Amino acid sequence: MILVVDCCIRGELSATKRIYESCMGAVAKGAQTEILKLCDENISPLTAEDIVLRDRLTQEGSTEHTLMKYALRFRDADEIVIAAPYWDLSFPSLLKVYLERVSVSGITFGYEGSDCVGYCKAKRLFYFSACGGFTGGRHYGAEYVQALGRMFGINEFHSYTVEGLDIDPSKRESILENGIRNIIDEINSL
Ligand SMILES: Cc1cc2nc3c(=O)[nH]c(=O)nc-3n(C[C@H](O)[C@H](O)[C@H](O)COP(=O)(O)O)c2cc1C
């Protein structure tokens, strides 16, 4: 099962959505996918009470509680796709809030002695984004997701961004189409 984390806040208007949906055939190659639309999830930043409860549940080895559900789904996916627009040099805060809920010690990662060990099953993590201007070679959002993926034990990371979409509206469509075509070629050659 491929877990697709859709953080495309603008829904049908989103270029990121168009990019990842166009590329899913190349990523999945017929495998089953499960789309998690973050905008439809009622997720909020962790509170002090959430952390106390989560620590208690972790100590008890209890995974039934709803606080653990995103971490379990993430840990058990065969591959992960994350799609999020380029906002403020990174990604929308909704994705961070989700990742906070995925990062559960004892589920997605843990400590063995002083070593941090990843427990996720996925071998590959894909990241798709659309950018109005240019990242200048530093996509802090993608870099952060890559680092977190490594902490979770997912070492193969592929990031694809279509840039320059908002500069000249008359060129937007052709930039998007070319960008998508190039990404599909890149994925097919992995
Ligand atoms: C809140 C917000 C923040 C943005 N921040 C940046 C930015 O830092 N750099 C940039 O080049 N474009 C930025 N943009 C433009 C988006 O990257 C661009 O419109 C992109 O196409 C949005 O993806 P979407 O169509 O999937 O929503 C921002 C747009 C929004 C709405």
The ligand as a Tripos MOL2 file, in Angstrom:
@<TRIPOS>MOLECULE
LIG
   31    33     1     0     0
SMALL
NO_CHARGES

@<TRIPOS>ATOM
      1 C1          0.9550   31.2210    1.6230 C.3       1 LIG1
      2 C2          1.8080   31.1480    0.4010 C.ar      1 LIG1
      3 C3          3.1830   31.2150    0.5180 C.ar      1 LIG1
      4 C4          3.9960   31.1670   -0.6200 C.ar      1 LIG1
      5 N1          5.3610   31.2440   -0.4870 N.ar      1 LIG1
      6 C5          6.1470   31.2270   -1.5850 C.ar      1 LIG1
      7 C6          7.5660   31.3320   -1.4730 C.ar      1 LIG1
      8 O1          8.1370   31.4230   -0.4000 O.2       1 LIG1
      9 N2          8.2920   31.3250   -2.6230 N.ar      1 LIG1
     10 C7          7.7170   31.1980   -3.8510 C.ar      1 LIG1
     11 O2          8.4220   31.1820   -4.8550 O.2       1 LIG1
     12 N3          6.3640   31.0710   -3.9860 N.ar      1 LIG1
     13 C8          5.5820   31.0850   -2.8900 C.ar      1 LIG1
     14 N4          4.2200   30.9580   -3.0260 N.ar      1 LIG1
     15 C9          3.6430   30.6920   -4.3490 C.3       1 LIG1
     16 C10         3.3630   29.1880   -4.5260 C.3       1 LIG1
     17 O3          4.5610   28.4340   -4.4050 O.3       1 LIG1
     18 C11         2.7350   28.8750   -5.8880 C.3       1 LIG1
     19 O4          1.5790   29.6590   -6.0740 O.3       1 LIG1
     20 C12         2.4060   27.3940   -6.0410 C.3       1 LIG1
     21 O5          1.8900   27.1630   -7.3200 O.3       1 LIG1
     22 C13         1.3710   26.9530   -5.0270 C.3       1 LIG1
     23 O6          1.1030   25.5870   -5.2100 O.3       1 LIG1
     24 P1         -0.3920   25.0690   -5.4170 P.3       1 LIG1
     25 O7         -0.8240   25.5620   -6.7960 O.co2     1 LIG1
     26 O8         -0.2400   23.5940   -5.3330 O.co2     1 LIG1
     27 O9         -1.2440   25.6560   -4.3430 O.co2     1 LIG1
     28 C14         3.4050   31.0230   -1.9110 C.ar      1 LIG1
     29 C15         2.0150   30.9470   -2.0130 C.ar      1 LIG1
     30 C16         1.2200   31.0060   -0.8830 C.ar      1 LIG1
     31 C17        -0.2860   30.9400   -1.0360 C.3       1 LIG1
@<TRIPOS>BOND
     1     1     2 1
     2     2     3 ar
     3     2    30 ar
     4     3     4 ar
     5     4     5 ar
     6     4    28 ar
     7     5     6 ar
     8     6     7 ar
     9     6    13 1
    10     7     8 2
    11     7     9 ar
    12     9    10 ar
    13    10    11 2
    14    10    12 ar
    15    12    13 ar
    16    13    14 ar
    17    14    15 1
    18    14    28 ar
    19    15    16 1
    20    16    17 1
    21    16    18 1
    22    18    19 1
    23    18    20 1
    24    20    21 1
    25    20    22 1
    26    22    23 1
    27    23    24 1
    28    24    25 2
    29    24    26 1
    30    24    27 1
    31    28    29 ar
    32    29    30 ar
    33    30    31 1
@<TRIPOS>SUBSTRUCTURE
     1 LIG1         1 GROUP 0 **** ****
